[in-house]
Amino acid sequence: MVLLYITSGQPARRPEFLGLRWCNKQVDKRNIFIYDSYMLFLLRYHKSLNMTNSSRFLVRFMLAKVAELLLQYLVLVQPLRIWFSIETSLPKCVSEYL
């Protein structure tokens, strides 16, 4: 998260940045995408939302090395966490948030 925060351009506010989702849920969609061989994330919250009642999507592109680390985390570590929680009979408490 520190690498995403530092290397993705203008720093985002805490509610914007901590609300990044890596998987879809019933109510909301994920924020992390791959587009034209670049990984990016969309920030859906902004402070003028209450005044304008219009949504803006702020797009932040990741550096190639940071995107590679995040991709490896999502592809290798998250399924391993889910598998460990199933094998150890613990409740499956893997969040959709990064």
C-alpha positions in Angstrom: 0.0 0.0 0.0 2.9 2.4 0.7 4.3 1.8 -2.8 0.9 2.5 -4.3 0.5 5.6 -2.3 3.9 7.0 -3.0 4.3 6.1 -6.7 0.9 6.8 -8.2 1.0 10.5 -8.6 -0.8 13.0 -6.4 -1.5 11.4 -3.1 -5.1 10.3 -2.5 -7.1 11.0 0.7 -7.5 8.2 3.2 -11.2 7.3 2.4 -10.3 7.1 -1.3 -7.2 5.1 -0.9 -8.3 2.6 1.8 -11.4 1.7 -0.2 -9.5 -0.1 -3.0 -11.1 -3.4 -3.8 -9.4 -6.3 -5.6 -12.5 -8.4 -6.3 -16.2 -7.7 -7.2 -18.9 -7.9 -4.6 -22.6 -7.8 -4.9 -22.9 -4.1 -4.1 -19.7 -2.5 -5.5 -17.2 -3.3 -8.2 -13.5 -3.7 -7.9 -11.2 -0.7 -8.4 -8.1 -2.4 -9.8 -7.8 -3.0 -13.5 -5.4 -3.9 -16.3 -5.7 -1.8 -19.4 -3.4 -2.0 -22.4 -0.6 -3.7 -20.3 -0.8 -1.1 -17.6 -2.3 -1.7 -14.1 -4.4 1.1 -12.8 -6.8 1.8 -10.0 -9.9 4.0 -9.9 -10.7 6.3 -7.0 -14.4 6.8 -6.6 -14.6 9.2 -3.7 -13.9 12.9 -3.9 -14.6 15.7 -1.5 -16.9 17.7 -3.9 -19.3 14.7 -4.3 -21.8 16.2 -1.8 -21.8 19.6 -3.5 -22.1 18.5 -7.1 -23.9 15.1 -6.9 -21.8 13.9 -9.8 -19.4 11.1 -9.8 -15.8 11.4 -11.1 -13.4 8.6 -11.4 -9.8 9.5 -10.7 -7.5 7.2 -12.5 -4.0 6.4 -11.1 -1.5 4.3 -13.1 1.0 2.2 -11.3 4.7 1.9 -12.1 5.6 -1.4 -13.8 7.4 -2.9 -10.8 4.8 -1.9 -8.3 2.1 -3.4 -10.6 4.1 -6.6 -10.9 4.3 -6.9 -7.1 0.6 -6.3 -6.7 -0.3 -8.8 -9.4 1.9 -11.4 -7.7 0.2 -10.7 -4.4 -3.3 -11.0 -5.9 -2.5 -14.2 -7.9 -0.3 -16.0 -5.4 -0.8 -14.8 -1.9 -4.6 -14.3 -1.8 -5.5 -17.8 -3.0 -3.0 -19.2 -0.6 -4.6 -17.3 2.3 -8.0 -18.7 1.3 -6.7 -22.2 1.0 -5.0 -22.0 4.5 -8.2 -20.7 6.0 -10.2 -23.6 4.5 -7.6 -26.2 5.5 -7.3 -25.0 9.1 -11.1 -24.8 9.6 -10.9 -21.1 10.4 -13.6 -18.8 9.2 -12.9 -17.4 5.7 -12.2 -13.8 6.6 -10.4 -12.6 3.5 -11.6 -9.1 2.8 -12.3 -7.7 -0.7 -10.2 -4.6 0.3 -6.4 -4.4 -0.2 
